[in-house]
Structures are given as C-alpha cells and as structure tokens.
Amino acid sequence: MQRVALVTGSTSGIGEATARRFAADGMTVVVHSRSSRDAGVALASELGGTYLQADLSRDEEAAALVPAVLAEFGRLDVLVNNAGISWPVPHAELDGLSAADWRRLLEVNLIAPWLLCTAALPALRESRGAIVNVTSHAGVRPKGSSIAYAATKAALNHVTKLLAAALGPEVRVNAVAPGLVDTPMTADWTEAQTLWKTAPMGRAAQPADVADLIATIAGHGYLTGEVIVLDGGLNLR
C-alpha cells in the first residue's frame, strides 16, 4: 500500500518543497495550509494527493487534521510539522511584543505540533512511521532571531528528543533546524542575507535543500532523537 505523508504549511517554501519531494518518492501527500486554499488545491492536484485546510492556532482544528487524513487514506506514515510563524525583526518584542503575541507563537509553533503528534501516534505506531519537526537554527543557537520565536523552536527541539525517547522503537522522531532559507518570508531580511554569506557554503539554503534532508530523515530506519542543524556551516563562525 502506498505510504502517506502529512506536511503542514505546505503551499510554499520548505513545506511545498517537502511535499514535492515526497510525491517524487512515490508517496501520497496531504497538503495543508491555514488560508491558501487555491494554492493548496492546485498543488495537491498536481501531486496526486489531497488538500486540507486548518488554522493550527485553534486547538480543535489542529486536533482534527490527522483524523481527516485517516478518514480519507486509512493510514499515516510520516508527519512533518513544518507550519510555523515568526516575527522578522529580531528584537521587536523588547519594544512591546504582547502576551497575546507570545501565546499565538506558542499555539502555532509548539502546541499544534504536539496535538498533531499525539493524534498521529496510533497510526504511526501501526505503520512504524516517523515524525519530523521543522524547528530552527535559532532554537539551537540563541542568536539572530526574535526571543519568542527562538524559545518556541528550542522547546520543540526538546519535545522532539523527549518523544523519541518515549516512542522508540515504534515511531522515530527527529527535527531539522534550518538556518536562513531562501523563501518569500525571508526575502526582505537584508541583514540576515548578508550574515549568511559569511557561512562556509556562502549562501542561504534553498527549500529543496531542507526537503532533501527531511525526506532522508523520514526514511532512515535507525535515526531518532536527533536535531540536525542545516545552516551551511554558519555555526562554525
């Protein structure tokens, strides 16, 4: 039976590249977004998969996403928690990021992945599948991003390790922590673009670079509990 992958936030950027990579590998892909319905339907149609819409800041919608996948396909082999939100100005919260802003970051970047993981566990145990959480270089190295965003990604890195310890050997859980990725969301980050030119690779990552690593991790039968930084060697600087 064909394997099924759910990739959240997959109508652009890293998520779209990951959906395309999984489809190229012969998997059925469930495309998801909060609001980009037209793009999601078009991509799912192109890839031979399906599209589901959900606002992951709403607990009930996040919790319903996996059951919707199972209702249509009857199985789930890979869950990629890619959807996330951020503040592009590194220290904006020092000038007044509100408690409500913090809560929204926590809801989308940490609580929603947790709800999706727990909802997916029975199906992933049955398929002996994998979870890949997309976190951030900022969650490993406390520099170069907003405090609130980095804190949510650092927490998701830790959740990744805790889940891996609890779920092995049935379900493998890993995280990819990219540095700067060349997406529409980061196109205006002039300071960051300059910074990444100092990395040994001399450039930001492309979404396909991250997608390739996600696919490799998802398919590796022995790797679990790891947070793999993909930053072109910037950490060496």
DRENGU-623431 format. One record per residue: residue in three letters; x, y, z of N, C-alpha, C in turn. Coordinates in steps of 0.1 Angstrom, whole numbers. Example, Ala and Ser with C-alpha at 12.3 -4.5 7.8 and 13.67 -1.06 7.14 Angstrom:
! DRENGU-623431
> ALA,132,-57,78,123,-45,78,132,-33,78
> SER,128,-22,71,137,-11,71,129,0,79
This chain:
! DRENGU-623431
> MET,8,-12,0,0,0,0,9,12,0
> GLN,4,23,-7,12,35,-9,13,42,5
> ARG,25,47,8,27,54,20,21,68,19
> VAL,17,74,31,10,86,32,18,96,41
> ALA,20,108,36,27,118,44,18,131,46
> LEU,17,136,58,11,149,60,22,159,63
> VAL,21,170,55,31,181,56,23,193,59
> THR,25,199,71,17,211,75,25,223,69
> GLY,17,233,66,22,245,60,30,243,47
> SER,23,236,37,30,231,26,25,237,12
> THR,21,249,13,17,255,0,28,265,-5
> SER,39,266,2,50,274,-2,63,270,6
> GLY,74,275,2,86,274,9,91,260,12
> ILE,96,257,24,100,244,28,90,233,27
> GLY,77,237,31,67,227,31,63,223,17
> GLU,62,232,8,59,229,-6,71,220,-12
> ALA,83,224,-10,94,216,-15,94,201,-9
> THR,90,200,4,89,187,10,78,179,4
> ALA,67,185,2,55,178,-4,59,173,-18
> ARG,66,181,-26,71,177,-39,81,166,-38
> ARG,90,166,-29,100,156,-27,93,142,-24
> PHE,84,143,-14,77,130,-10,69,124,-22
> ALA,62,133,-29,55,128,-41,64,122,-51
> ALA,76,128,-54,86,123,-63,91,109,-58
> ASP,91,107,-45,95,94,-39,84,84,-39
> GLY,72,88,-45,61,78,-46,51,78,-35
> MET,52,88,-26,42,88,-15,30,96,-19
> THR,19,93,-12,7,101,-13,9,113,-3
> VAL,7,125,-7,10,137,1,-3,144,4
> VAL,-5,147,17,-16,156,22,-10,170,24
> VAL,-14,179,15,-10,193,16,-19,201,25
> HIS,-13,210,33,-21,217,43,-17,232,43
> SER,-27,240,46,-24,255,49,-35,260,57
> ARG,-32,272,63,-42,279,71,-52,286,62
> SER,-48,292,51,-57,301,43,-54,300,28
> SER,-43,294,23,-40,294,9,-47,283,2
> ARG,-60,283,2,-68,272,-3,-65,269,-18
> ASP,-66,280,-26,-64,278,-41,-51,272,-44
> ALA,-40,277,-37,-27,272,-40,-26,257,-35
> GLY,-32,254,-24,-32,241,-18,-39,231,-27
> VAL,-51,234,-32,-58,225,-40,-50,223,-53
> ALA,-45,233,-59,-37,232,-71,-25,223,-69
> LEU,-17,225,-58,-6,217,-56,-9,202,-53
> ALA,-20,200,-45,-24,186,-42,-28,179,-55
> SER,-35,186,-64,-40,181,-76,-28,177,-85
> GLU,-18,186,-85,-6,183,-93,2,171,-88
> LEU,2,169,-75,10,158,-69,2,145,-67
> GLY,-11,146,-71,-19,134,-69,-23,131,-55
> GLY,-23,141,-46,-26,140,-32,-40,147,-29
> THR,-40,152,-17,-52,159,-13,-49,171,-5
> TYR,-58,180,-3,-55,193,4,-65,194,16
> LEU,-60,198,28,-68,200,40,-64,214,45
> GLN,-75,221,49,-73,235,55,-76,234,70
> ALA,-67,241,77,-69,242,92,-60,253,97
> ASP,-66,260,107,-59,270,114,-53,264,127
> LEU,-40,262,127,-33,255,137,-32,262,150
> SER,-36,275,150,-37,282,163,-50,279,170
> ARG,-59,272,164,-71,267,170,-70,252,174
> ASP,-71,249,187,-68,235,191,-77,225,184
> GLU,-90,228,182,-99,219,176,-96,216,162
> GLU,-91,226,155,-87,224,141,-74,216,139
> ALA,-65,219,148,-52,212,148,-55,197,151
> ALA,-63,194,161,-65,181,166,-73,173,155
> ALA,-81,180,146,-89,173,137,-82,170,124
> LEU,-70,175,122,-62,173,109,-59,159,107
> VAL,-53,152,116,-49,138,115,-61,129,112
> PRO,-72,130,120,-83,122,118,-89,123,104
> ALA,-88,136,98,-92,138,84,-84,130,74
> VAL,-71,130,77,-62,122,68,-65,107,69
> LEU,-67,102,81,-70,88,83,-84,84,77
> ALA,-93,94,78,-106,91,72,-106,89,57
> GLU,-96,96,50,-95,95,36,-86,84,31
> PHE,-75,82,39,-65,72,34,-63,60,43
> GLY,-68,60,55,-67,49,64,-54,46,70
> ARG,-44,55,67,-30,53,73,-23,66,73
> LEU,-12,66,80,-3,77,80,11,72,83
> ASP,21,75,75,34,70,76,44,81,81
> VAL,42,93,77,51,104,80,43,116,83
> LEU,46,123,95,41,136,99,52,146,99
> VAL,51,156,91,61,167,91,54,179,97
> ASN,58,183,108,53,195,115,62,207,110
> ASN,58,213,99,65,224,92,59,237,95
> ALA,46,238,96,39,251,97,44,259,110
> GLY,47,271,108,51,280,119,50,294,116
> ILE,51,303,126,50,317,124,62,323,131
> SER,66,335,127,77,342,134,75,357,133
> TRP,84,364,140,85,379,139,98,381,132
> PRO,98,388,120,111,390,113,121,400,119
> VAL,116,408,128,125,418,134,131,412,146
> PRO,144,410,147,150,401,158,146,405,172
> HIS,145,418,175,143,422,189,130,430,191
> ALA,121,428,182,108,436,183,101,434,196
> GLU,102,422,202,95,420,215,100,429,226
> LEU,112,433,225,118,442,236,111,455,236
> ASP,105,459,225,97,471,224,82,469,225
> GLY,78,458,229,64,456,232,57,444,226
> LEU,63,433,224,56,421,220,47,417,231
> SER,34,416,228,24,414,239,23,399,243
> ALA,17,397,254,14,384,259,6,376,249
> ALA,-3,383,242,-11,377,232,-3,372,220
> ASP,7,380,216,17,376,206,25,363,210
> TRP,29,363,222,36,351,227,27,339,226
> ARG,15,341,231,6,329,231,3,324,217
> ARG,2,333,207,0,328,193,12,321,188
> LEU,24,326,191,36,318,187,36,304,193
> LEU,33,304,206,33,291,213,22,282,207
> GLU,11,287,204,0,279,199,4,272,185
> VAL,9,280,177,13,275,163,26,267,163
> ASN,36,272,170,49,266,169,52,255,178
> LEU,44,253,189,47,243,199,34,235,202
> ILE,23,241,205,12,233,209,6,226,198
> ALA,4,232,186,-1,225,174,7,213,170
> PRO,21,214,169,28,202,167,26,191,177
> TRP,25,194,190,22,184,200,8,178,198
> LEU,-2,186,195,-15,180,192,-15,171,180
> LEU,-8,175,170,-7,166,158,1,153,161
> CYS,12,154,168,19,142,172,11,132,179
> THR,4,137,190,-4,128,198,-16,122,190
> ALA,-22,130,181,-33,125,173,-28,114,163
> ALA,-15,116,159,-10,107,149,-4,94,155
> LEU,-2,93,167,5,82,173,0,68,170
> PRO,-13,66,171,-18,52,168,-15,48,154
> ALA,-17,57,144,-15,54,130,0,52,128
> LEU,9,60,134,23,59,132,29,47,139
> ARG,23,43,150,27,31,156,24,19,147
> GLU,13,19,141,9,8,132,18,7,120
> SER,21,19,114,30,19,102,44,19,105
> ARG,48,20,118,62,22,123,68,34,115
> GLY,61,45,116,64,57,108,73,66,115
> ALA,73,79,111,82,89,115,76,102,116
> ILE,81,110,126,78,124,128,90,132,125
> VAL,89,143,117,100,152,115,94,166,119
> ASN,100,172,129,97,186,132,106,196,126
> VAL,101,206,120,109,216,114,111,227,124
> THR,123,229,130,125,239,140,133,250,134
> SER,144,253,140,152,265,136,166,265,142
> HIS,176,269,134,189,273,139,188,281,152
> ALA,178,290,152,176,299,163,172,292,176
> GLY,167,280,175,163,272,187,175,264,192
> VAL,186,264,185,198,258,189,209,268,194
> ARG,210,278,186,220,289,189,212,302,192
> PRO,213,306,204,204,318,208,209,331,203
> LYS,208,332,190,213,345,183,206,346,170
> GLY,203,358,166,199,361,152,184,360,149
> SER,176,358,160,162,358,157,155,363,170
> SER,141,365,169,134,370,180,134,361,192
> ILE,134,366,203,134,358,216,122,348,216
> ALA,110,353,214,99,345,215,99,333,204
> TYR,102,337,192,103,326,181,114,316,185
> ALA,126,320,189,136,311,192,132,302,204
> ALA,125,308,214,121,300,225,111,289,221
> THR,102,292,212,93,281,208,100,270,200
> LYS,110,274,192,117,264,185,126,256,193
> ALA,132,262,203,141,254,213,132,244,221
> ALA,120,248,224,111,239,231,107,228,222
> LEU,105,230,209,101,219,200,113,210,198
> ASN,125,215,198,137,206,198,137,197,210
> HIS,134,202,221,134,194,233,122,183,233
> VAL,111,188,229,99,179,227,103,167,218
> THR,110,171,207,115,160,197,122,149,204
> LYS,132,153,213,140,143,219,132,135,230
> LEU,123,142,237,115,135,247,106,125,240
> LEU,100,129,229,91,120,222,99,108,216
> ALA,110,110,211,118,99,206,122,89,217
> ALA,125,94,228,128,85,240,116,77,244
> ALA,104,83,243,92,77,247,86,67,237
> LEU,89,70,224,82,62,214,90,52,207
> GLY,103,52,209,111,42,202,108,28,208
> PRO,109,18,200,114,18,186,102,19,175
> GLU,90,21,180,79,20,171,78,33,162
> VAL,81,44,167,80,57,160,93,65,161
> ARG,99,69,150,111,76,151,107,91,150
> VAL,114,99,158,111,114,159,124,121,159
> ASN,125,130,149,137,138,147,133,153,143
> ALA,142,161,143,140,175,139,151,180,130
> VAL,147,189,121,156,196,112,156,211,117
> ALA,167,216,119,168,230,124,176,239,113
> PRO,168,244,103,175,252,93,179,265,98
> GLY,190,271,91,193,284,93,184,293,83
> LEU,190,303,77,182,311,67,179,303,55
> VAL,166,303,51,162,296,39,156,306,30
> ASP,160,305,17,155,315,7,141,312,3
> THR,132,319,11,118,318,8,112,332,7
> PRO,99,334,3,93,347,3,93,354,16
> MET,92,345,27,91,351,40,104,358,45
> THR,116,353,39,129,358,44,135,368,33
> ALA,128,370,22,134,378,11,138,392,16
> ASP,131,398,25,134,412,29,144,413,41
> TRP,149,401,46,158,402,58,172,405,53
> THR,174,417,49,187,421,44,199,418,53
> GLU,198,421,65,209,418,75,212,403,75
> ALA,202,395,75,204,380,76,210,375,63
> GLN,206,381,52,212,376,39,227,379,39
> THR,230,391,44,245,394,44,252,385,54
> LEU,246,382,65,252,373,75,255,359,69
> TRP,246,354,62,247,340,57,258,339,46
> LYS,262,350,40,273,350,30,286,347,37
> THR,287,348,50,299,345,58,300,331,61
> ALA,289,323,59,290,308,62,299,301,52
> PRO,304,290,55,313,283,46,306,280,32
> MET,293,277,32,286,275,20,283,287,12
> GLY,284,299,18,284,312,11,270,316,7
> ARG,259,309,12,246,313,7,236,307,17
> ALA,224,312,16,212,307,23,208,294,17
> ALA,201,285,24,196,273,19,185,275,10
> GLN,183,267,0,171,266,-8,161,257,-1
> PRO,148,259,-3,138,250,2,141,235,-1
> ALA,145,232,-13,148,219,-17,159,213,-9
> ASP,169,221,-4,180,216,5,174,210,18
> VAL,164,217,23,158,213,36,149,201,33
> ALA,142,201,22,133,190,18,141,177,17
> ASP,152,178,11,160,166,9,164,160,22
> LEU,168,168,32,172,163,45,159,157,52
> ILE,148,164,51,136,159,58,133,145,52
> ALA,133,143,39,130,130,33,140,120,37
> THR,153,123,38,163,114,43,160,109,57
> ILE,157,119,65,154,116,80,142,107,81
> ALA,132,111,74,119,103,74,121,89,70
> GLY,130,86,61,132,73,56,142,65,63
> HIS,149,71,72,160,64,79,155,55,90
> GLY,157,42,89,151,33,99,158,33,113
> TYR,169,39,115,176,38,128,178,52,134
> LEU,176,63,127,178,76,133,166,81,141
> THR,169,85,153,158,90,161,164,99,173
> GLY,156,109,177,161,117,188,171,128,184
> GLU,173,130,171,183,140,167,177,153,162
> VAL,184,164,165,181,177,160,192,181,150
> ILE,190,180,137,200,182,128,200,197,122
> VAL,211,204,125,212,218,121,216,218,106
> LEU,209,226,98,213,227,84,215,242,81
> ASP,227,247,84,229,261,83,241,265,74
> GLY,245,256,65,256,259,57,269,261,64
> GLY,270,256,76,283,258,84,284,271,91
> LEU,273,278,92,273,291,99,278,290,114
> ASN,274,279,120,277,277,134,293,277,136
> LEU,300,274,125,315,274,126,320,289,128
> ARG,312,299,124,316,312,125,314,318,139
